[in-house]
């Protein structure tokens, strides 16, 4: 509780994915997973929608949870991230999927 205004608030704790999940690009260079990078790539394809921020946030959560099911014991490939994202976008918004596939 805030001692100045008496407002009650909570905190949200999340795993720092870049420290837990490793991503391998086409040249086998390894880097930490960036949820923010995924969010921004989805957001850029959803700008035509009424609420692109919330849409991108929900899709990011969905895609991240699908990716995490198989990624804790081996690196994720960027191709897997793109494919999983494209499948989700195709189900959600065909225009966004088309834009994403051109990235």
PyMOL commands that set and color helices and strands:
alter all, ss='L'
color gray80, all
select helices_A, chain A and resi 17-20+35-45+52-68+78-92+94-101
alter helices_A, ss='H'
color red, helices_A
select strands_A, chain A and resi 22-24+30-32+76-77
alter strands_A, ss='S'
color yellow, strands_A
deselect
rebuild
show_as cartoon
